[in-house]
């Protein structure tokens, strides 16, 4: 197990430089996220995402230093608790702050103060930080009956993620799911393929033998891969329903959701969301959505769908290989395949998805996860408890 550290320069003892937090227009927020030097942001922290999510009120916030320069940002989603005029505040995979700052309270104190003033009774956030990493080889070798990823010694522990988790816990934040109530809304265990500093040959040799064989088979079978527009979203959605029935899950998202996502993300930044497709003899056999970070440093394979038939021509492998190549060519540093199950039991149905992603040669990454904090006051704490009771009984 190895660790690597990010240098920190502490402020002189007793000195605290304040940051000012303010509401900013969505267009200012979007422009900031595209600016070089801004804290890397998830697609879930973009103003466009607020327009995708119905049933939530959204607000863009910015942190400013003494010279009035914007140095951080956040998208906050507010949802009203039934029966009261108070709100639950949620920052998915955010905020975009300097988590390595020894004076972390400079960022969080103004945020909590602002949320309290808006009528929030509690806040949940997901610091975009890695905590532990396992290579594909480590997890493949560790597979066995009853085993889980969390049981395996990681190849790397990220000092910053570990330190932030400790500091949040000391400040009264609760890591979601630790007390048996309310797990993360976003995946805590994700799968990443590093792209920085690699060439196409490196990417190809990083695939395991089965993946390389399947990509070659797709090519020999005449599978076509490409990018199609919103007119193909209905076909994608039909394949998604097939995939849900076959694999035993239900995202619960209708076609309008994906149409809205495609329109809003691409209106904010053209090419932010792309629909990749694989066809054989003209028939749509697989369709996957790919999202790009505002600064282009990361791409996400968000949702994948495939048909039940002609699986022998391996359309999904061909499609992922095309998406990986395009991400590499575009200069992304990370290809994020989003969530994976932590089941290492080869006999378990859930293990199949993890095994498929392990074949890309990437690594499983446990993030620091999502954290909740009821805001000050007995009423807020009571409302926070009531919210969890309400969610548990749904």
Wavefront OBJ file of the C-alpha trace (Angstrom):
o trace
v 0.000 0.000 0.000
v 1.361 3.396 -0.965
v 0.364 6.974 -0.337
v 1.120 10.250 -2.036
v 0.809 13.696 -0.576
v -0.195 17.098 -1.859
v 1.935 19.888 -0.396
v 0.159 22.231 1.975
v 1.347 25.673 3.012
v -0.197 26.587 6.364
v -1.030 30.176 7.180
v 1.007 31.843 9.936
v -0.161 30.847 13.413
v -3.271 32.720 14.498
v -3.830 34.281 11.037
v -7.042 33.545 9.164
v -7.812 35.050 5.778
v -11.563 35.279 5.356
v -13.449 34.323 2.225
v -16.726 35.912 1.234
v -19.561 33.770 -0.107
v -22.236 35.147 -2.398
v -24.968 34.141 -4.819
v -23.820 34.309 -8.441
v -25.701 34.135 -11.764
v -25.729 30.752 -13.457
v -23.842 32.072 -16.488
v -21.052 33.398 -14.235
v -20.870 30.031 -12.516
v -20.701 28.151 -15.830
v -17.962 30.452 -17.152
v -15.930 30.024 -13.967
v -16.040 26.226 -14.218
v -14.566 26.371 -17.721
v -11.738 28.650 -16.610
v -8.221 27.164 -16.287
v -7.261 26.920 -12.638
v -10.796 26.496 -11.322
v -11.362 23.564 -8.994
v -12.350 20.580 -11.197
v -16.120 20.117 -11.119
v -18.448 17.200 -11.639
v -21.277 17.539 -14.153
v -23.496 17.412 -11.045
v -22.081 20.792 -9.980
v -22.941 22.657 -13.170
v -25.843 25.129 -13.449
v -27.205 23.033 -16.319
v -27.665 20.093 -13.972
v -30.029 22.182 -11.863
v -32.265 22.520 -14.905
v -32.209 18.753 -15.408
v -33.417 18.049 -11.858
v -37.104 18.762 -11.390
v -38.585 19.186 -7.916
v -35.524 21.019 -6.592
v -34.800 24.727 -6.258
v -31.219 25.578 -7.226
v -28.699 28.254 -6.346
v -25.182 28.972 -7.601
v -22.688 30.236 -5.019
v -19.166 31.615 -5.305
v -16.344 32.153 -2.831
v -14.317 35.356 -3.223
v -10.951 36.306 -1.737
v -9.866 39.715 -0.394
v -9.139 40.890 -3.961
v -12.685 39.921 -5.035
v -11.417 37.097 -7.194
v -13.683 34.079 -7.408
v -11.794 31.108 -5.956
v -14.480 28.438 -5.566
v -18.054 27.571 -6.480
v -21.008 25.433 -5.501
v -24.325 24.335 -6.911
v -26.843 23.867 -4.091
v -30.105 22.016 -4.630
v -32.913 22.678 -2.148
v -35.856 20.368 -1.479
v -38.700 21.279 0.840
v -39.599 18.830 3.599
v -43.318 17.932 3.319
v -45.462 19.909 5.731
v -42.937 22.566 6.696
v -41.382 25.634 5.109
v -37.816 24.441 5.622
v -35.412 22.915 3.148
v -32.877 20.146 2.824
v -29.754 21.451 1.036
v -27.758 19.111 -1.197
v -24.418 19.689 -2.936
v -23.914 16.612 -5.181
v -20.200 15.869 -5.649
v -19.392 19.324 -4.342
v -18.617 21.989 -3.456
v -15.674 23.025 -5.624
v -13.454 24.272 -2.827
v -9.788 24.002 -1.876
v -10.067 20.902 0.269
v -6.312 20.981 0.945
v -6.627 24.350 2.699
v -5.512 23.942 6.346
v -8.177 26.538 7.169
v -11.048 24.512 5.776
v -13.469 26.383 7.992
v -12.907 29.458 5.776
v -14.919 27.626 3.147
v -17.469 25.720 5.203
v -18.452 28.310 7.809
v -19.726 30.878 5.265
v -21.539 28.087 3.423
v -23.325 26.857 6.542
v -24.230 30.413 7.501
v -25.704 31.086 4.084
v -27.697 27.837 4.042
v -29.135 28.560 7.475
v -30.221 32.014 6.284
v -32.055 30.481 3.305
v -34.158 28.292 5.602
v -32.217 25.028 5.302
v -32.448 22.686 8.299
v -29.690 20.314 7.166
v -27.054 19.959 4.459
v -25.553 17.042 2.577
v -22.411 17.370 0.490
v -20.065 15.046 -1.357
v -16.468 16.312 -1.370
v -14.999 15.284 -4.771
v -12.034 13.474 -3.238
v -10.658 9.958 -3.508
v -10.079 8.014 -0.293
v -8.815 4.521 -1.253
v -7.769 2.845 -4.518
v -7.525 -0.782 -5.688
v -5.957 -1.829 -8.974
v -7.731 -4.219 -11.320
v -5.069 -6.842 -10.621
v -5.507 -6.571 -6.851
v -9.268 -7.074 -7.036
v -9.081 -9.853 -9.602
v -6.643 -11.762 -7.397
v -8.798 -11.150 -4.303
v -12.070 -12.450 -5.795
v -13.667 -15.211 -3.757
v -16.849 -16.370 -1.993
v -18.232 -13.781 0.396
v -15.497 -11.236 -0.254
v -16.038 -7.502 -0.763
v -13.833 -4.685 -1.994
v -13.786 -3.034 1.439
v -12.283 -6.206 2.941
v -9.184 -5.925 0.739
v -6.104 -3.896 1.649
v -6.030 -0.982 -0.830
v -3.085 -0.296 -3.106
v -3.235 3.370 -2.144
v -4.732 5.536 0.575
v -5.131 9.181 -0.404
v -3.878 11.357 2.496
v -6.028 14.333 1.535
v -9.239 12.316 1.404
v -8.449 10.640 4.721
v -7.591 13.970 6.359
v -10.760 15.684 5.129
v -12.893 12.791 6.371
v -11.298 13.097 9.820
v -11.813 16.856 9.910
v -15.448 16.618 8.892
v -16.134 13.989 11.543
v -14.440 16.126 14.201
v -16.647 19.062 13.138
v -19.859 17.087 13.684
v -20.556 15.904 10.146
v -21.927 12.353 9.753
v -20.855 10.134 6.898
v -24.008 8.901 5.195
v -24.812 5.274 5.898
v -22.481 4.837 8.864
v -25.346 4.683 11.372
v -27.528 2.552 9.158
v -29.614 5.511 7.965
v -29.564 6.959 4.469
v -26.695 5.875 2.258
v -25.056 7.977 -0.442
v -27.190 9.328 -3.265
v -24.150 9.212 -5.590
v -21.920 6.139 -5.946
v -19.171 5.983 -3.334
v -17.263 3.217 -5.120
v -16.484 4.166 -8.725
v -14.239 2.803 -11.441
v -11.670 4.984 -13.184
v -9.338 4.441 -16.126
v -6.365 6.838 -15.895
v -5.574 8.486 -19.240
v -2.990 11.159 -18.380
v 0.427 10.426 -19.852
v -0.794 7.378 -21.779
v -0.910 6.681 -25.488
v -3.256 4.543 -27.537
v -0.907 1.531 -27.319
v -0.827 1.872 -23.517
v -4.614 1.960 -23.432
v -4.881 -1.124 -25.636
v -2.381 -3.186 -23.667
v -4.147 -2.108 -20.481
v -7.230 -4.053 -21.562
v -7.248 -7.661 -20.448
v -7.096 -10.491 -22.971
v -10.872 -11.033 -22.995
v -11.560 -7.346 -23.732
v -9.019 -7.229 -26.578
v -10.485 -10.392 -28.066
v -14.027 -8.984 -27.879
v -13.045 -5.653 -29.443
v -11.377 -7.497 -32.311
v -14.422 -9.739 -32.739
v -16.708 -6.704 -32.961
v -14.490 -5.197 -35.633
v -14.402 -8.402 -37.684
v -18.186 -8.728 -37.362
v -18.674 -5.275 -38.861
v -19.942 -3.450 -35.776
v -20.125 0.300 -36.476
v -19.585 2.790 -33.644
v -20.236 6.514 -33.677
v -21.951 9.513 -32.117
v -25.605 10.225 -32.872
v -27.907 13.091 -31.968
v -31.060 13.465 -29.874
v -33.231 11.722 -32.469
v -31.648 8.443 -31.323
v -32.593 8.998 -27.658
v -35.872 7.030 -28.025
v -33.882 4.037 -29.324
v -31.423 4.417 -26.447
v -34.291 4.525 -23.965
v -35.882 1.380 -25.403
v -32.556 -0.446 -25.032
v -32.249 0.878 -21.480
v -35.574 -0.738 -20.577
v -34.302 -4.018 -22.043
v -31.106 -3.710 -19.998
v -33.015 -2.967 -16.800
v -35.181 -6.073 -17.201
v -32.209 -8.256 -18.052
v -29.912 -7.046 -15.266
v -32.525 -6.585 -12.558
v -32.394 -2.856 -11.831
v -34.647 0.144 -12.458
v -33.350 3.698 -12.811
v -36.901 5.027 -13.023
v -36.040 7.694 -15.627
v -38.387 8.363 -18.503
v -37.433 9.465 -21.993
v -38.151 13.119 -21.204
v -35.471 13.015 -18.502
v -32.787 12.099 -21.043
v -34.100 14.581 -23.582
v -33.927 17.318 -20.952
v -30.453 16.239 -19.869
v -29.179 16.230 -23.447
v -30.702 19.626 -24.229
v -29.640 21.420 -21.047
v -26.077 20.111 -20.797
v -25.334 20.818 -24.441
v -26.989 24.245 -24.327
v -24.601 25.251 -21.550
v -21.573 23.818 -23.354
v -21.819 22.136 -26.775
v -20.604 18.539 -26.648
v -21.033 18.263 -22.863
v -23.247 15.185 -23.385
v -22.848 12.777 -26.273
v -24.770 9.661 -27.229
v -22.470 6.924 -28.497
v -24.021 4.092 -30.474
v -23.046 0.691 -31.831
v -24.873 -0.730 -34.838
v -24.647 -4.037 -36.644
v -26.115 -4.252 -40.134
v -27.817 -0.940 -39.398
v -29.568 -2.131 -36.228
v -28.967 -0.276 -32.959
v -27.528 -2.809 -30.511
v -25.944 -0.589 -27.832
v -26.065 3.061 -26.797
v -24.069 4.752 -24.041
v -24.090 8.329 -22.760
v -20.800 10.168 -22.197
v -20.527 13.388 -20.193
v -17.543 15.762 -20.144
v -16.360 18.002 -17.305
v -16.503 21.770 -17.958
v -12.696 21.927 -18.155
v -12.416 18.689 -20.155
v -10.212 16.966 -17.577
v -12.628 14.115 -16.871
v -15.290 12.247 -18.798
v -18.018 10.030 -17.377
v -19.568 6.956 -18.928
v -22.929 7.610 -17.320
v -25.562 5.199 -18.642
v -25.211 2.131 -20.829
v -27.890 0.168 -22.666
v -27.718 -2.857 -24.930
v -29.970 -5.354 -26.694
v -30.535 -8.952 -25.653
v -29.793 -10.320 -29.099
v -26.616 -10.394 -31.229
v -24.551 -10.103 -28.079
v -22.002 -12.381 -29.715
v -20.790 -9.485 -31.912
v -19.774 -7.613 -28.716
v -21.240 -4.147 -29.388
v -20.710 -2.853 -25.841
v -16.997 -3.688 -25.848
v -16.600 -1.965 -29.215
v -18.497 1.062 -27.952
v -16.447 1.432 -24.772
v -13.218 1.125 -26.741
v -14.402 3.914 -29.064
v -15.335 6.099 -26.079
v -11.995 5.468 -24.368
v -10.107 6.402 -27.541
v -12.119 9.572 -28.027
v -11.592 10.598 -24.385
v -7.858 10.070 -24.754
v -7.741 12.080 -28.001
v -9.714 14.916 -26.385
v -7.085 15.220 -23.640
v -9.100 13.950 -20.670
v -7.013 12.788 -17.719
v -9.586 10.327 -16.339
v -12.256 8.103 -17.878
v -14.790 7.630 -15.090
v -17.048 4.585 -15.464
v -19.145 5.644 -12.447
v -20.413 3.226 -9.831
v -19.510 -0.416 -9.355
v -20.742 -2.960 -6.792
v -18.292 -3.989 -4.081
v -19.084 -7.691 -4.452
v -16.015 -9.842 -5.185
v -17.900 -13.150 -5.090
v -17.746 -14.593 -8.648
v -21.033 -16.404 -8.021
v -22.887 -13.190 -7.186
v -24.901 -11.548 -9.937
v -23.632 -8.087 -8.931
v -20.027 -9.134 -9.507
v -20.560 -9.272 -13.260
v -20.557 -5.480 -13.691
v -17.407 -5.069 -11.609
v -15.673 -7.864 -13.504
v -16.592 -6.236 -16.845
v -15.126 -2.891 -15.814
v -12.018 -4.522 -14.309
v -11.236 -5.718 -17.816
v -10.375 -2.166 -18.865
v -7.327 -2.257 -16.588
v -8.421 0.728 -14.490
v -8.891 0.958 -10.744
v -11.708 0.935 -8.228
v -11.804 4.184 -6.266
v -13.630 4.729 -3.007
v -14.458 8.402 -2.593
v -14.816 10.072 0.799
v -18.561 9.751 0.252
v -21.419 12.016 1.206
v -21.696 13.773 4.563
v -24.646 15.314 6.390
v -24.950 17.944 9.087
v -28.115 19.299 10.732
v -27.770 23.054 11.144
v -27.685 24.615 14.593
v -30.849 24.482 16.698
v -33.109 21.876 18.253
v -35.795 22.379 15.597
v -33.328 21.740 12.764
v -32.061 18.561 14.426
v -35.637 17.361 14.919
v -36.470 18.065 11.275
v -33.352 16.189 10.199
v -34.446 13.140 12.203
v -37.968 13.440 10.806
v -36.600 13.532 7.260
v -34.731 10.265 7.736
v -37.800 8.673 9.316
v -39.880 9.809 6.330
v -37.350 8.425 3.825
v -37.065 5.119 5.686
v -40.834 4.557 5.580
v -41.261 5.392 1.873
l 1 2 3 4 5 6 7 8 9 10 11 12 13 14 15 16 17 18 19 20 21 22 23 24 25 26 27 28 29 30 31 32 33 34 35 36 37 38 39 40 41 42 43 44 45 46 47 48 49 50 51 52 53 54 55 56 57 58 59 60 61 62 63 64 65 66 67 68 69 70 71 72 73 74 75 76 77 78 79 80 81 82 83 84 85 86 87 88 89 90 91 92 93 94 95 96 97 98 99 100 101 102 103 104 105 106 107 108 109 110 111 112 113 114 115 116 117 118 119 120 121 122 123 124 125 126 127 128 129 130 131 132 133 134 135 136 137 138 139 140 141 142 143 144 145 146 147 148 149 150 151 152 153 154 155 156 157 158 159 160 161 162 163 164 165 166 167 168 169 170 171 172 173 174 175 176 177 178 179 180 181 182 183 184 185 186 187 188 189 190 191 192 193 194 195 196 197 198 199 200 201 202 203 204 205 206 207 208 209 210 211 212 213 214 215 216 217 218 219 220 221 222 223 224 225 226 227 228 229 230 231 232 233 234 235 236 237 238 239 240 241 242 243 244 245 246 247 248 249 250 251 252 253 254 255 256 257 258 259 260 261 262 263 264 265 266 267 268 269 270 271 272 273 274 275 276 277 278 279 280 281 282 283 284 285 286 287 288 289 290 291 292 293 294 295 296 297 298 299 300 301 302 303 304 305 306 307 308 309 310 311 312 313 314 315 316 317 318 319 320 321 322 323 324 325 326 327 328 329 330 331 332 333 334 335 336 337 338 339 340 341 342 343 344 345 346 347 348 349 350 351 352 353 354 355 356 357 358 359 360 361 362 363 364 365 366 367 368 369 370 371 372 373 374 375 376 377 378 379 380 381 382 383 384 385 386 387 388 389 390 391 392 393 394
